[in-house]
Amino acid sequence: MATSTVRVKVPVSVDASRCIASKGCTVCVDVCPLDVLVIDKVKGVALMQYDECWYCTPCEVDCPTDAVSVEIPYLIK
């Protein structure tokens, strides 16, 4: 039986090659009003723990390395 992987699109994505959470940065986590972002202790990068994003963008704006990207749905723009 073949297994398939389903990728779920979340509004906040983090470029792991730019994220410096492994060096102690927690800016995106700290500025998120809903606490939806966490630091993955194993990978040392930020990620969304659940999709409750308000698209408010402080995580994207305040990220010192531009690693965080918020994709705002077309209907909200």
N, C-alpha and C positions, 0 to 999 in steps of 0.2 A: 504494500500500500504506500503510495507516494504522499509525502507531507508537503503542504504548501505554507508559505509564510505570508501573513497578511500584515501589511504596513499600515498603521493608523497614523493619519496626518494630524499633528498637533499644532496649535498656533505659534508656539514658541519653540524654535530650534536653536541648537547651540553648535557652533563649529568647534569640534573637539581640538582641532589643530591650533586654534586661537585662544581657547579657554585656559585661564591660568588658575583655576580653582585648586589644582594640585599644589600651587605655591601659596595658598592661603586666601585667595580672593573669594569673597562672598557677596560682592556688590549686588548682583542680580537677585540673589536670595533675600538680601536685606531690604531692598526697595520694593519688592513685590507685596502689594497690599493684601493679597489673598493667600500668601504662603504656598503657592503652587510649585515653586521651584525649590529644588534641593541639590545638594552636592553628592554625587555618586562617589562614595569613599573608595571604591575599588578602582574605578576608571579615572577619578580625579577631575571630573567635569560636571558642570551643571546640567540638570535635565528637569523636565516637567514631571512631577509625581502624579498629577491628575489634571484633566482638562477642565478647568473652571476659569479660564483666562478672561479678563475684562478688556483686553486689547488696549490697556492704558499706556503701555510702552516704556515705563521707567527702566525696566530691565535692559531694553535695547539701547536707550539713550545714555544710560549711566555706565554701561559696560566699557571698561577702559581699553579693551582690545577689539571691540566691535565683533565679538564672538556670538552675541545674541541677536536673533532676528525674530521679529513678530510679524506673522502674516495675517493681516487684517482682512476678513472676508469682504468680498465685493459689496454685499448689501449694507455693510456698516460704513464703508468709506464715504 
